[in-house]
Amino acid sequence: MSLTRRLVGEAIGTAFLLATIVGSGIMAERLSGGNEALSLLCNSTATGAMLVVLIVVFAPISGAHLNPAVTMAFLFRREIGFVLAAGYIASQILGAVIGTWTAHLMFDQSIFQISTKARMGLGLFLAEAIATFGLIFTIFGTRQWRAEWVPLTVGLYIASAYWFTASTSFANPAVTIARSLTDTFAGIEPLHVPAFILAQIGGAIVGTVVSAWLCLLRKPAMARP
């Protein structure tokens, strides 16, 4: 695939991911009658299911990273080069913002919003590090032993991590940035975004190292440009 197709694929895929996260959050909030557990169940189910679809569709085009932390993990392993990684991350963030705005439009909300939902505390930051560690480990572990199962294991992992992590598992810097732009169920106050992203990057680094050692991952022969 050409570079342009890869970048557009990452942008479209991440846009659909955020439209699902934000849109299902809005829908769940409207239909749940104030039951937050039910809202989270709807949100997590929709997100996990959509991830399976997106990875199946976009993996042949761009690898379906849809997440700067995943792209960084592939960069750390030298499976892609810096220029391609930078392009992916920019496309993911752009797509995430567009997906969030699209969800607002679909539900007749103001396009431009800033979240007021506080997500602050050491427990939440630790949860983000663990959630991202688990995501990276899931990706590389599944690639090593059952590569064809990656869409399913990633979707199931994220749906589960919504529930076992205190932060509801953002595990994605592009998602975190975009969710600061929605004052809905899925939002996060902008002031808390940097700490979440730092925790995610830390989790991604540790996940890359541990999965390489434990899963006996081979070093790639050459990085893509």
VOKETI-298046 format. One record per residue: chain; z, x, y of N, C-alpha, C in turn. Coordinates in Angstrom, 2 decimals. Last residue first. Layout:
! residues N
[pt 'A' [Z X Y] [Z X Y] [Z X Y]] ...
***
This chain:
! residues 225
[pt 'A' [6.10 10.24 2.44] [6.15 10.63 3.84] [6.99 9.70 4.69]] [pt 'A' [8.24 10.52 -0.48] [7.10 9.92 0.22] [7.22 10.25 1.70]] [pt 'A' [9.31 13.52 -2.08] [9.58 12.37 -1.22] [8.28 11.82 -0.66]] [pt 'A' [9.13 14.49 -5.48] [8.61 14.60 -4.12] [8.94 13.35 -3.33]] [pt 'A' [10.62 14.18 -7.80] [9.81 15.39 -7.63] [9.39 15.59 -6.19]] [pt 'A' [14.04 13.11 -7.71] [12.62 12.85 -7.57] [11.86 14.14 -7.32]] [pt 'A' [16.42 13.82 -10.21] [16.00 14.08 -8.84] [14.50 13.84 -8.76]] [pt 'A' [17.62 11.15 -12.32] [16.85 12.38 -12.10] [16.54 12.56 -10.63]] [pt 'A' [20.84 9.93 -12.90] [19.57 9.76 -12.21] [18.89 11.10 -12.02]] [pt 'A' [23.11 9.29 -14.46] [22.22 10.40 -14.84] [20.84 10.27 -14.19]] [pt 'A' [24.99 7.56 -13.65] [23.82 6.99 -14.33] [22.77 8.03 -14.69]] [pt 'A' [26.83 9.23 -12.38] [27.25 8.43 -13.52] [26.07 7.89 -14.33]] [pt 'A' [25.34 10.52 -10.31] [26.10 11.27 -11.31] [26.36 10.44 -12.57]] [pt 'A' [24.15 8.44 -8.89] [23.32 9.55 -9.36] [24.03 10.33 -10.46]] [pt 'A' [26.37 6.88 -8.25] [25.37 6.34 -9.18] [24.47 7.44 -9.72]] [pt 'A' [27.68 8.60 -6.44] [28.33 8.23 -7.70] [27.31 7.70 -8.70]] [pt 'A' [25.79 8.80 -4.31] [26.28 9.99 -5.03] [26.83 9.62 -6.40]] [pt 'A' [25.43 6.12 -3.53] [24.28 6.95 -3.92] [24.73 8.14 -4.75]] [pt 'A' [28.03 5.35 -2.85] [27.33 4.68 -3.93] [26.15 5.47 -4.44]] [pt 'A' [28.50 6.99 -0.63] [29.30 7.17 -1.85] [28.61 6.53 -3.04]] [pt 'A' [26.54 5.88 1.09] [26.54 7.31 0.75] [27.29 7.55 -0.55]] [pt 'A' [27.32 3.18 1.26] [26.00 3.54 0.73] [25.94 4.99 0.30]] [pt 'A' [29.82 3.36 2.48] [29.71 2.83 1.12] [28.40 3.19 0.48]] [pt 'A' [29.01 4.37 4.99] [29.90 5.14 4.13] [29.83 4.68 2.69]] [pt 'A' [27.49 2.19 5.86] [26.84 3.48 5.66] [27.69 4.37 4.76]] [pt 'A' [29.50 0.23 6.02] [28.36 0.05 5.13] [27.66 1.38 4.84]] [pt 'A' [31.17 1.27 7.98] [31.69 1.06 6.63] [30.55 0.92 5.63]] [pt 'A' [29.39 1.18 10.15] [29.93 2.47 9.70] [30.47 2.36 8.27]] [pt 'A' [29.05 -1.62 10.32] [27.92 -0.76 9.98] [28.39 0.61 9.50]] [pt 'A' [31.64 -2.48 11.05] [31.02 -2.97 9.82] [29.90 -2.03 9.38]] [pt 'A' [31.89 -1.19 13.52] [32.80 -0.84 12.42] [32.24 -1.30 11.08]] [pt 'A' [29.82 -2.48 15.05] [29.79 -1.04 14.74] [30.69 -0.64 13.58]] [pt 'A' [30.65 -5.32 15.13] [29.47 -4.86 14.39] [29.51 -3.36 14.08]] [pt 'A' [32.58 -6.21 16.77] [33.01 -5.81 15.43] [31.86 -5.27 14.59]] [pt 'A' [31.35 -7.05 19.08] [32.27 -5.92 19.17] [32.69 -5.39 17.79]] [pt 'A' [29.91 -9.39 18.28] [29.23 -8.11 18.46] [30.15 -6.89 18.51]] [pt 'A' [31.26 -11.39 15.68] [31.36 -10.98 17.08] [30.76 -9.59 17.26]] [pt 'A' [29.11 -13.00 13.47] [30.11 -11.95 13.63] [30.10 -11.51 15.08]] [pt 'A' [28.11 -16.06 11.69] [28.18 -15.10 12.78] [29.26 -14.03 12.65]] [pt 'A' [27.65 -18.15 9.96] [27.35 -16.80 9.48] [27.65 -15.71 10.50]] [pt 'A' [28.19 -20.51 11.37] [29.02 -20.16 10.22] [28.86 -18.69 9.82]] [pt 'A' [27.24 -19.32 14.65] [27.31 -20.34 13.60] [28.22 -19.83 12.49]] [pt 'A' [25.91 -17.93 16.78] [27.28 -18.44 16.90] [27.45 -19.62 15.94]] [pt 'A' [24.08 -15.07 16.25] [24.17 -16.49 15.91] [25.63 -16.93 15.97]] [pt 'A' [24.00 -12.39 16.53] [23.18 -13.16 17.46] [23.14 -14.64 17.09]] [pt 'A' [25.24 -11.12 14.55] [25.96 -11.13 15.84] [25.24 -11.99 16.86]] [pt 'A' [23.36 -11.17 12.58] [24.39 -12.20 12.53] [25.30 -12.19 13.76]] [pt 'A' [21.89 -8.87 13.18] [21.30 -10.19 13.42] [22.35 -11.30 13.43]] [pt 'A' [23.70 -6.86 12.38] [23.22 -6.94 13.77] [22.71 -8.34 14.08]] [pt 'A' [23.94 -7.48 9.64] [25.11 -7.48 10.52] [24.70 -7.61 11.97]] [pt 'A' [21.34 -7.14 8.68] [21.97 -8.45 8.60] [23.14 -8.54 9.57]] [pt 'A' [21.18 -4.39 9.10] [20.25 -5.29 9.80] [20.79 -6.71 9.80]] [pt 'A' [23.25 -3.36 7.37] [23.32 -3.21 8.83] [22.40 -4.14 9.60]] [pt 'A' [24.82 -4.87 4.78] [23.46 -4.66 5.28] [23.53 -4.55 6.80]] [pt 'A' [27.09 -6.18 3.77] [26.49 -5.06 3.02] [25.09 -4.69 3.49]] [pt 'A' [28.54 -8.64 3.88] [27.32 -8.45 4.65] [26.47 -7.36 3.96]] [pt 'A' [30.82 -10.00 2.20] [29.73 -9.10 1.82] [28.48 -9.19 2.67]] [pt 'A' [33.06 -11.33 3.01] [31.94 -12.13 2.45] [30.66 -11.30 2.34]] [pt 'A' [35.21 -9.74 3.42] [34.24 -9.85 4.51] [33.10 -10.80 4.20]] [pt 'A' [36.61 -9.57 1.09] [37.24 -10.27 2.21] [36.27 -10.54 3.35]] [pt 'A' [34.81 -10.21 -1.94] [35.12 -9.34 -0.81] [35.68 -10.17 0.35]] [pt 'A' [34.21 -12.12 -3.81] [35.29 -11.19 -4.15] [35.60 -10.21 -3.03]] [pt 'A' [32.19 -13.76 -2.65] [33.47 -14.33 -3.04] [34.56 -13.31 -3.31]] [pt 'A' [29.96 -12.30 -2.11] [30.40 -13.25 -1.09] [31.83 -13.70 -1.36]] [pt 'A' [29.56 -11.12 -4.56] [30.29 -10.36 -3.56] [30.68 -11.21 -2.36]] [pt 'A' [27.96 -12.99 -5.91] [29.34 -12.76 -6.34] [30.17 -12.09 -5.26]] [pt 'A' [25.58 -12.74 -4.48] [26.20 -14.05 -4.58] [27.67 -13.92 -5.00]] [pt 'A' [25.10 -10.01 -4.97] [25.38 -10.47 -3.60] [26.05 -11.84 -3.62]] [pt 'A' [24.68 -10.04 -7.79] [25.73 -9.22 -7.19] [26.10 -9.75 -5.80]] [pt 'A' [22.47 -11.72 -8.11] [23.76 -12.11 -8.67] [24.90 -11.32 -8.04]] [pt 'A' [20.51 -10.17 -6.78] [20.83 -11.52 -6.34] [22.18 -11.99 -6.84]] [pt 'A' [20.61 -7.84 -8.38] [20.93 -7.77 -6.95] [21.30 -9.15 -6.42]] [pt 'A' [19.82 -8.82 -10.89] [21.15 -8.22 -10.73] [21.56 -8.12 -9.26]] [pt 'A' [17.20 -9.83 -10.35] [18.27 -10.71 -10.82] [19.65 -10.10 -10.57]] [pt 'A' [15.73 -7.55 -9.46] [15.86 -8.76 -8.63] [17.03 -9.64 -9.04]] [pt 'A' [16.17 -5.71 -11.74] [16.71 -5.45 -10.40] [16.79 -6.72 -9.54]] [pt 'A' [15.07 -5.88 -14.24] [16.16 -6.81 -13.93] [16.71 -6.64 -12.51]] [pt 'A' [13.30 -3.87 -14.66] [12.74 -5.19 -14.44] [13.81 -6.23 -14.07]] [pt 'A' [14.93 -1.66 -15.26] [14.32 -1.76 -13.94] [13.79 -3.16 -13.64]] [pt 'A' [17.42 -0.87 -16.75] [16.64 -2.10 -16.92] [15.95 -2.42 -15.61]] [pt 'A' [18.35 1.76 -16.12] [18.44 1.23 -17.49] [17.56 0.01 -17.73]] [pt 'A' [17.72 2.47 -13.44] [17.77 3.49 -14.49] [17.66 2.88 -15.89]] [pt 'A' [17.90 0.12 -11.98] [16.62 0.85 -12.03] [16.59 1.84 -13.19]] [pt 'A' [20.63 -0.37 -12.28] [19.66 -1.24 -12.94] [18.29 -0.58 -13.04]] [pt 'A' [21.67 1.74 -10.74] [22.04 1.60 -12.14] [21.05 0.74 -12.90]] [pt 'A' [20.58 1.23 -8.22] [20.20 2.45 -8.94] [20.55 2.37 -10.42]] [pt 'A' [21.68 -1.39 -7.65] [20.24 -1.09 -7.56] [19.88 0.11 -8.42]] [pt 'A' [24.45 -1.07 -8.03] [23.70 -2.07 -8.79] [22.21 -1.74 -8.81]] [pt 'A' [25.03 0.85 -6.11] [25.23 1.18 -7.53] [24.46 0.20 -8.41]] [pt 'A' [24.49 -0.63 -3.81] [23.69 0.57 -4.11] [23.82 0.94 -5.58]] [pt 'A' [26.47 -2.65 -4.12] [25.05 -2.99 -4.03] [24.18 -1.80 -4.39]] [pt 'A' [28.87 -1.20 -4.11] [28.48 -1.95 -5.29] [27.01 -2.32 -5.29]] [pt 'A' [28.80 -0.16 -1.47] [28.86 0.74 -2.62] [28.35 0.01 -3.87]] [pt 'A' [28.94 -2.58 -0.10] [27.72 -1.78 -0.02] [27.65 -0.75 -1.14]] [pt 'A' [31.52 -3.47 -0.81] [30.36 -4.33 -1.05] [29.07 -3.51 -1.05]] [pt 'A' [33.09 -1.33 0.13] [33.04 -1.62 -1.31] [31.81 -2.46 -1.64]] [pt 'A' [32.64 -1.56 2.90] [32.34 -0.31 2.20] [32.18 -0.55 0.70]] [pt 'A' [33.57 -4.17 3.32] [32.16 -3.84 3.56] [31.74 -2.55 2.88]] [pt 'A' [36.29 -3.87 2.68] [35.45 -4.79 1.90] [33.97 -4.49 2.09]] [pt 'A' [37.10 -2.18 4.73] [37.12 -1.69 3.35] [36.23 -2.56 2.47]] [pt 'A' [36.83 -4.03 6.79] [36.01 -2.82 6.80] [35.96 -2.20 5.41]] [pt 'A' [38.73 -5.94 6.06] [37.32 -6.33 6.15] [36.41 -5.11 6.12]] [pt 'A' [41.08 -4.42 6.22] [40.69 -5.04 4.96] [39.23 -5.43 4.94]] [pt 'A' [41.23 -3.73 8.91] [40.95 -2.69 7.92] [40.51 -3.27 6.59]] [pt 'A' [39.50 -5.98 11.14] [40.65 -5.59 10.34] [40.27 -4.58 9.28]] [pt 'A' [37.55 -8.79 12.10] [38.17 -7.51 12.46] [39.35 -7.24 11.54]] [pt 'A' [35.64 -10.90 13.15] [35.73 -10.34 11.80] [36.25 -8.91 11.97]] [pt 'A' [35.33 -13.81 15.09] [35.99 -12.52 14.90] [36.01 -12.14 13.43]] [pt 'A' [32.63 -15.31 16.48] [33.43 -15.33 15.26] [34.01 -13.94 14.99]] [pt 'A' [30.87 -15.66 18.45] [32.26 -15.52 18.88] [33.20 -15.47 17.66]] [pt 'A' [27.54 -14.44 18.90] [28.61 -14.93 18.06] [29.97 -14.72 18.69]] [pt 'A' [25.17 -15.67 21.08] [26.04 -14.53 20.79] [27.23 -15.05 20.02]] [pt 'A' [21.75 -16.78 21.06] [23.18 -17.01 20.95] [23.89 -15.67 20.77]] [pt 'A' [18.75 -18.27 21.58] [19.53 -17.07 21.93] [21.01 -17.42 21.95]] [pt 'A' [17.99 -20.88 20.81] [17.47 -19.69 20.12] [18.39 -18.50 20.34]] [pt 'A' [20.03 -23.64 20.18] [19.60 -22.66 21.16] [19.16 -21.39 20.44]] [pt 'A' [18.75 -25.66 17.45] [19.82 -24.99 18.19] [19.21 -24.07 19.25]] [pt 'A' [17.25 -26.98 15.48] [17.33 -27.50 16.86] [18.52 -26.94 17.62]] [pt 'A' [16.89 -25.72 13.12] [18.02 -26.65 13.19] [18.29 -27.12 14.62]] [pt 'A' [14.72 -24.07 13.60] [14.61 -25.10 12.56] [15.71 -26.14 12.67]] [pt 'A' [15.77 -22.32 15.54] [14.72 -23.27 15.90] [14.63 -24.40 14.88]] [pt 'A' [17.61 -20.87 14.00] [18.07 -21.67 15.14] [17.05 -22.73 15.52]] [pt 'A' [15.83 -19.62 12.24] [16.81 -20.57 11.72] [17.35 -21.46 12.84]] [pt 'A' [14.54 -17.94 14.08] [13.78 -19.00 13.40] [14.72 -20.05 12.82]] [pt 'A' [16.56 -16.16 14.75] [16.04 -17.07 15.78] [15.27 -18.23 15.16]] [pt 'A' [16.77 -14.89 12.24] [17.91 -15.60 12.83] [17.44 -16.60 13.87]] [pt 'A' [14.24 -13.72 11.98] [14.69 -14.70 11.00] [15.86 -15.53 11.52]] [pt 'A' [14.29 -11.91 14.11] [13.32 -13.02 14.12] [13.74 -14.11 13.14]] [pt 'A' [16.30 -10.19 13.18] [16.49 -10.93 14.44] [15.55 -12.13 14.50]] [pt 'A' [15.06 -9.20 10.85] [16.35 -9.90 10.78] [16.59 -10.74 12.02]] [pt 'A' [12.79 -7.89 11.84] [12.64 -9.06 10.99] [13.92 -9.88 10.92]] [pt 'A' [14.08 -5.79 13.23] [13.22 -6.74 13.93] [13.08 -8.03 13.12]] [pt 'A' [15.36 -4.52 11.08] [16.15 -5.06 12.18] [15.35 -6.11 12.95]] [pt 'A' [13.12 -3.80 9.50] [14.19 -4.65 8.96] [15.01 -5.29 10.07]] [pt 'A' [11.70 -2.09 11.19] [11.09 -3.35 10.74] [12.14 -4.32 10.22]] [pt 'A' [13.52 0.03 11.41] [13.10 -0.71 12.61] [12.52 -2.06 12.23]] [pt 'A' [13.60 0.82 8.71] [14.82 0.34 9.38] [14.48 -0.46 10.63]] [pt 'A' [10.93 1.65 8.24] [11.53 0.56 7.48] [12.73 -0.04 8.22]] [pt 'A' [10.72 3.81 10.03] [9.87 2.63 10.18] [10.42 1.43 9.46]] [pt 'A' [12.58 5.55 8.89] [12.78 5.06 10.25] [11.95 3.81 10.52]] [pt 'A' [11.33 5.97 6.40] [12.66 5.36 6.46] [12.92 4.79 7.85]] [pt 'A' [8.98 7.29 7.18] [8.89 5.98 6.53] [10.23 5.25 6.59]] [pt 'A' [10.18 9.61 8.25] [9.32 8.77 9.08] [9.21 7.37 8.49]] [pt 'A' [11.60 10.76 6.09] [12.31 10.29 7.28] [11.46 9.32 8.09]] [pt 'A' [10.45 9.64 2.80] [10.63 10.58 3.89] [11.26 9.94 5.11]] [pt 'A' [11.99 8.72 -0.31] [11.11 8.44 0.82] [11.41 9.46 1.90]] [pt 'A' [13.59 10.05 -2.02] [12.52 9.26 -2.62] [11.57 8.72 -1.57]] [pt 'A' [15.86 11.45 -1.39] [14.57 12.06 -1.10] [13.43 11.36 -1.84]] [pt 'A' [18.28 10.31 -1.43] [17.77 10.77 -2.72] [16.40 11.42 -2.60]] [pt 'A' [18.45 9.53 1.22] [19.39 10.53 0.72] [18.89 11.13 -0.59]] [pt 'A' [16.47 7.51 1.15] [16.25 8.73 1.95] [17.17 9.84 1.49]] [pt 'A' [17.72 5.63 -0.41] [16.48 6.23 -0.92] [16.13 7.50 -0.14]] [pt 'A' [19.82 5.08 1.37] [20.12 5.59 0.03] [18.89 6.24 -0.58]] [pt 'A' [18.44 4.03 3.54] [19.15 5.30 3.69] [19.47 5.91 2.34]] [pt 'A' [17.58 1.62 2.36] [16.59 2.61 2.80] [17.24 3.98 2.96]] [pt 'A' [20.07 0.41 2.04] [19.26 0.72 0.86] [18.22 1.77 1.22]] [pt 'A' [20.77 0.13 4.71] [21.64 0.91 3.82] [20.90 1.31 2.55]] [pt 'A' [18.76 -1.56 5.77] [18.81 -0.16 6.16] [19.70 0.70 5.27]] [pt 'A' [16.98 -3.77 3.83] [18.35 -3.38 4.14] [18.36 -1.91 4.54]] [pt 'A' [14.73 -4.25 2.37] [15.28 -5.36 3.16] [16.67 -5.06 3.71]] [pt 'A' [13.27 -3.12 0.15] [14.59 -2.63 0.57] [15.35 -3.72 1.31]] [pt 'A' [10.85 -3.59 -1.36] [11.81 -4.65 -1.06] [13.20 -4.09 -0.78]] [pt 'A' [8.72 -2.03 -1.80] [9.93 -1.66 -2.52] [11.05 -2.65 -2.29]] [pt 'A' [6.51 -3.07 -0.61] [7.30 -2.09 0.16] [8.47 -1.51 -0.61]] [pt 'A' [5.03 -4.38 -2.70] [4.45 -4.07 -1.39] [5.19 -2.93 -0.72]] [pt 'A' [6.48 -4.88 -4.99] [5.20 -4.17 -5.13] [4.58 -3.75 -3.80]] [pt 'A' [8.74 -6.24 -3.74] [8.89 -4.93 -4.38] [7.55 -4.21 -4.57]] [pt 'A' [8.26 -8.82 -2.82] [8.00 -7.70 -1.92] [8.16 -6.33 -2.56]] [pt 'A' [8.78 -10.64 -4.96] [7.56 -10.73 -4.16] [7.25 -9.43 -3.44]] [pt 'A' [11.26 -9.85 -6.03] [10.10 -10.00 -6.91] [8.80 -9.95 -6.10]] [pt 'A' [12.81 -9.98 -3.69] [12.62 -8.69 -4.37] [11.42 -8.75 -5.31]] [pt 'A' [12.71 -12.73 -3.06] [12.16 -11.73 -2.13] [11.91 -10.39 -2.81]] [pt 'A' [14.00 -13.95 -5.29] [12.61 -14.25 -4.94] [12.00 -13.14 -4.10]] [pt 'A' [16.57 -12.84 -5.10] [15.79 -12.69 -6.33] [14.31 -12.88 -6.02]] [pt 'A' [17.32 -13.75 -2.55] [17.15 -12.32 -2.79] [16.34 -12.06 -4.06]] [pt 'A' [17.59 -16.50 -2.96] [16.49 -16.00 -2.13] [16.26 -14.51 -2.35]] [pt 'A' [19.93 -16.55 -4.52] [18.67 -17.03 -5.08] [17.48 -16.49 -4.29]] [pt 'A' [21.82 -15.54 -2.68] [21.56 -14.84 -3.93] [20.23 -15.25 -4.54]] [pt 'A' [21.66 -17.54 -0.66] [21.34 -16.14 -0.36] [21.02 -15.37 -1.64]] [pt 'A' [22.45 -19.90 -1.98] [21.12 -19.81 -1.36] [20.71 -18.36 -1.13]] [pt 'A' [25.06 -19.13 -2.72] [24.07 -19.51 -3.73] [22.66 -19.38 -3.18]] [pt 'A' [26.34 -18.68 -0.26] [26.20 -17.59 -1.23] [25.14 -17.88 -2.28]] [pt 'A' [26.22 -21.25 0.94] [25.67 -20.07 1.60] [25.39 -18.95 0.61]] [pt 'A' [27.65 -22.85 -0.88] [26.25 -23.15 -0.55] [25.55 -21.92 0.03]] [pt 'A' [30.14 -21.55 -0.75] [29.43 -21.69 -2.03] [27.95 -21.95 -1.79]] [pt 'A' [30.83 -21.89 1.91] [30.59 -20.54 1.40] [29.83 -20.58 0.08]] [pt 'A' [31.16 -24.68 1.97] [30.15 -24.04 2.82] [29.81 -22.65 2.31]] [pt 'A' [33.31 -24.95 0.22] [32.02 -25.53 -0.15] [30.90 -24.92 0.68]] [pt 'A' [35.25 -23.66 1.77] [34.92 -23.15 0.43] [33.57 -23.67 -0.02]] [pt 'A' [35.40 -25.28 4.03] [34.84 -23.93 4.15] [34.48 -23.33 2.80]] [pt 'A' [34.79 -28.42 4.83] [35.28 -27.69 3.65] [34.65 -26.31 3.63]] [pt 'A' [33.63 -29.92 6.83] [34.72 -29.03 7.19] [35.32 -28.26 6.03]] [pt 'A' [31.54 -31.29 5.55] [32.67 -32.03 6.10] [33.87 -31.17 6.42]] [pt 'A' [29.22 -30.15 4.66] [30.43 -29.93 3.87] [31.65 -30.68 4.38]] [pt 'A' [26.97 -30.36 6.25] [27.10 -31.28 5.12] [28.43 -31.20 4.40]] [pt 'A' [27.11 -28.42 8.24] [26.84 -29.80 8.63] [27.18 -30.77 7.50]] [pt 'A' [27.48 -26.09 6.79] [28.52 -26.51 7.73] [28.36 -27.98 8.10]] [pt 'A' [25.06 -25.95 5.42] [26.30 -26.14 4.67] [27.42 -26.64 5.58]] [pt 'A' [23.28 -25.50 7.56] [23.16 -26.70 6.73] [24.47 -27.00 5.99]] [pt 'A' [24.22 -23.00 8.45] [24.21 -24.16 9.35] [24.17 -25.46 8.54]] [pt 'A' [23.82 -21.48 6.13] [25.14 -21.58 6.72] [25.26 -22.78 7.64]] [pt 'A' [21.10 -21.64 5.78] [21.95 -22.28 4.77] [23.39 -22.41 5.27]] [pt 'A' [20.36 -20.17 8.12] [19.97 -21.56 7.94] [20.84 -22.28 6.92]] [pt 'A' [21.44 -17.60 7.66] [21.86 -18.39 8.82] [21.55 -19.86 8.61]] [pt 'A' [20.23 -16.90 5.16] [21.67 -16.74 5.42] [22.14 -17.65 6.54]] [pt 'A' [17.49 -17.54 5.58] [18.26 -18.15 4.50] [19.76 -18.08 4.77]] [pt 'A' [16.82 -15.94 7.68] [16.62 -17.38 7.84] [17.41 -18.13 6.77]] [pt 'A' [17.32 -13.48 6.46] [18.22 -13.97 7.52] [18.04 -15.45 7.79]] [pt 'A' [15.21 -13.44 4.56] [16.60 -13.28 4.14] [17.55 -13.82 5.19]] [pt 'A' [12.97 -13.64 6.18] [13.28 -14.74 5.26] [14.73 -14.65 4.78]] [pt 'A' [13.19 -11.13 7.45] [13.23 -12.37 8.24] [13.57 -13.56 7.35]] [pt 'A' [12.84 -9.41 5.34] [14.16 -9.46 5.97] [14.30 -10.70 6.84]] [pt 'A' [10.11 -9.96 4.77] [11.14 -10.16 3.76] [12.53 -10.28 4.38]] [pt 'A' [8.88 -9.20 7.18] [8.81 -10.59 6.72] [9.91 -10.87 5.71]] [pt 'A' [9.54 -6.43 7.27] [9.91 -7.33 8.37] [9.92 -8.79 7.90]] [pt 'A' [8.46 -5.42 4.90] [9.90 -5.31 5.15] [10.36 -6.27 6.24]] [pt 'A' [5.73 -6.03 5.37] [6.44 -6.60 4.23] [7.95 -6.54 4.42]] [pt 'A' [5.20 -4.42 7.55] [5.14 -5.86 7.73] [5.87 -6.56 6.59]] [pt 'A' [5.48 -1.93 6.27] [6.36 -2.28 7.39] [6.38 -3.79 7.62]] [pt 'A' [3.45 -2.07 4.31] [4.85 -1.84 3.94] [5.79 -2.30 5.05]] [pt 'A' [1.14 -2.37 5.86] [1.54 -3.43 4.92] [3.00 -3.28 4.52]] [pt 'A' [1.17 0.10 7.23] [1.29 -1.16 7.96] [1.74 -2.29 7.06]] [pt 'A' [0.81 1.95 5.16] [2.06 1.95 5.92] [2.26 0.62 6.65]] [pt 'A' [-0.72 0.40 2.27] [-0.76 1.13 3.53] [0.61 1.05 4.22]] [pt 'A' [0.00 0.84 -1.20] [0.00 0.00 0.00] [0.00 0.88 1.26]] 
***
